[in-house]
Amino acid sequence: MGRAWAYDLPELALAVACSAEVHHLHWRGGRVRAPAHPDLDGELGLAALGGELPACVDAVALWRRAVADGGFLAEWCDHDLDDPVYRHHLQIAVNRLRNESVQDLLRSLPPRRAEAMGRFLLRFPQVWVDRAALGVVRRNRRSGPNDALAGAIRRAVQVRARSSFVRSLARWNRVVRPAALVRFECVVTPWDTPPHAAGVLNGTASWCRVGLSARWLVDVWGPGRAVDERGDLVLGHDAMTLRWEATADGRLAACVRPGRTGPDEHRPGPGSALP
């Protein structure tokens, strides 16, 4: 599969104050480039010998380190990274770690890694961190499961699946409300396991249980396809959806059906806040 997944996602550009000018970083196809610095590796080599490190080059180096490390996933799972309050607290935590050796973030990581991952989260906006996270998830599959990342990836699937599920209930607000209180469980399965779902919409007795793999993050949530144009929750890269169909006793039961995805204008995917 390589980086083929990444070409489903639109290119990103990010302005960076660099060398008294405004340069731009570009993300495309899983790679980050700095057009104003055509010899990035050469500039990194000079910096290692004591030369000045331009801001663009430093940002690309930090990006590469974060994707190779993946330690930032534990923060990415549960936080809106563009929230000013969160970023303020994160900045304080990074400063304390750097200046006082007090580690208030990513405590499962050694201090130097935690500081680097914190700086990465501060340097890049949510949509860029989303792309990095998807790259980590895909790399983890390609290079073999990493137990240190497995828990964070599992948590990411569950959080984003729940958010997408709640949005998919918007068309059923006469049957169940508030949607956020519906009992929901997401079981994270091995990568190529077909998705499954079960559940009932029946007032306060409503519940839903789905089985999704980390592949759902890369193939469905990442490109913004978690909820299709009908408003159904998309369960698989082949557009399988969770439908609610009437039963003989008047309830609505969960059914897995083939479907068709389109642009998801209200997705909680890259760049959007988590509920």
N, C-alpha and C positions, 0 to 999 in steps of 0.2 A: 504493500500500500504506500510506503514511503511518505512523502508529504502531499500526496494527492488530495487528502482531506482538506488541506489548507487552501486549495484553489477554489473551494466552494465559498470562501469568505472574501469580502471586499477588501481592497487595499486600504491601509491606514497611513496617515501622515501626522507627525507630531513636531511642533515647533520647539526648537532648543536654542537658548541663548548661548552662543559659542564664539569665542574669540572676538568679542565686541560686535558680533553680527547675529542675525537670526538664521539658523540653518534648520533643516528638516530631516527627521528620520522617516523612513518608509518601511512598512511591513507589507510583505507580499509573499504568498506561497510558503509561509513558515519561516521566512528569513527577514532580518532587519538590516537595512542598508542606510548609509549616510552619504548621499551623493556629493556633498561638499568635501568629503574625505575619501578619495578613491583608493588610497593605500592604507586601509584601516589596520591591517596586521603590521605594516611597517611602522605606523605611528605608535601602536601598542608596544612594539619592540623598542622603539626609542624611549618611550616612557619608562620601560623596565630598566633602562640604563640611566635614568635620572632626568629625562627630558620632560617637558610640560605635556600634560595629558588634556587635550581639548575636551570640552563638555560632551560633544557628540560621540567621540571615541570612548569616553568613560561610560556613557549611557549604553552603547552597543556592547561593551565588555560586561557591564552589569547584567544586561539582558541575557547574553550567552551564559553567564554564570548561573543565573536564576533558572533557565531552562534545563541546564545540565544538573543542577542541584535539586530543584523541586521543593525545597524546604518551605517556600512561601505558601504552599497549598493549604497548610493548616490555618492560616489567616484568611486566605481567599475563600475558603469553604463557607464561612458564616457572616462575612462582613461586606457592607457596601463601601468599597474602597474610595469612592468619590465623596463620601459624607465628610464635610469639614470637621465635624466633631471627632470622628474616627481618626482622620488624618492628623488632627492636633494631638490626640493621645498617642498615636503611633510615633510622631516626631519626638514627643517627650521621651517615649520608651527608647528610641534609637539614641537620643542624646545621652540618656542615663547610662545606657550600655557602653557607649563610646567613652564617656567622661568619668563615670563613677563605677564602672564594672558591675552595675546592677541590672540583671536581666529580667525584664518584665514582659518580654515577648518571645514567642517561639522557644519556650524553655526546654523543649526536647532536643534542641540543636545546640552544638557548641557555640560559645559566644561570638566568635568571628563569623560563623555562618549565619547566625541569627541577625547580626548587625547588617551583613550584606543583603540578606533577604528583606530586612526592614527598609533599607535604603532603596531597594528595587521597588517595593510597594509605594514608597513615597515619590520616586522618580517618575513612575508611569501611571497614567489614568486607568480606570477600571477596564475599559475595552481592550487596552494593550495587555493588561495582566490576564484577562480572560484568554487572549490568544496564547500567551505563554503557558497558561495552565493546560490548555488543550494540547499544546505541544508536549508537555510533560506526560500527560495521560497517554498519548499515542506512543511516545518513546518508551514509556514503562511497559507497554504491551509488546513493542517490537524487540526490546532488549531483554525481556524477561521480567516477571513481576518483582517489584521491590517492596519488601515487607514494610520498610520505613515509610513508604508513600501510600501503601494500600489503604490504611485507615482514613487518610485525608481524601483520597479519591472516592472511597465508599461514601463518606460523609457528603462530598460534593454532589454525587448522584442523588442521594436522598433529599438534600435540601432543594436542589433545582427541580427534581421531579415533583416534590410537594408543591412548590410554588407554581409550576406549570399545571398541576392537577387542579389547584384552587381556581386558577384563571379559566380552566376548561369547564368549570361548573357554572359560569356566568349565565349560560342559556337555560340552566335548570334552577334558576333562583326561586321559582314558584314551588319547586319540589323540596328544596333543601336550602336553608339559610341559617346562620351565615356559613358560607362554603368553607371558611378556614377552620371551622369546628368539626367538620366531617372526619371521622377516624380514618387515617391514611397510613399505610405501611408500605415502604419500598424495600424489597429484598434485592440486594445487589448480587448478581449472578456472574459466572465466568464470561469472558469477552464474547464468544460466539454463541452463547445460549439464546435461543429464541425468547422474546419477551412474553410475559403472560399477565393476566389480570383477572380479578374476581371482585365482586362487590354488589352492593344494593343501594339505591337511592330511595329512602323511605322515611322522610322527616328526620326525627332525632335518632332513628335506628340506622341511619346511613353509615356505610363503611366502604372502604376500598383497599385492596392489596394488589400491588403490581410487582413484577420481577423485571428488573432492567440491569444491563451490564454497563460498564464504563464506556463501552462503545456508543451508548446513547448520548453521552456528553459530546463526543466528537462528531457523530454523524447527524444528530437531531438537534440537541440544544445549541451547540456551537453555531450552526448556520441559521439559527432562529426559526426552527421548524417544530418546536415543542408543542405548539397548539396550531392546528391546521385552519384552513379558511372556513371550515364548518364550525369551528370551536371545539373540536375533539382533541383529546390528548394523543399525541403521536408517540408510539411505543418503540418503533424500530426504524432503521435506516431505509427499509423497503416500504415505508409509509404505513405500516400497520397502525391502527388507531384503536383507542378505547371508546366504544360506543355504549350508550345506555338505551336498552330496548325494553319495551313493556312486556310484563309477564301476565299470565292468566289471572293472578290475584291482584293486579293493579300496581304492582311495584315496578321499578326500573332496575334491570339487572345488567351488570357489566358484561360486555362481549368484545372479543378481539376481532376486528374486521380489517380487510385490506382497505387502504385509503389513498388519498392523494394530498400532498402537502403543497402549500404555497407560502408566500412571504408572511411572516408573523409580525404584524405591526405592534403587538403589545407584549412581545416576548420578554422574559427576564434573562435573556441570553447576554452575549458580550456587550458590556457597556451599560447595562441596566442595573438598578438597585434590587437587592434581594428584599423579600417581604420581612 
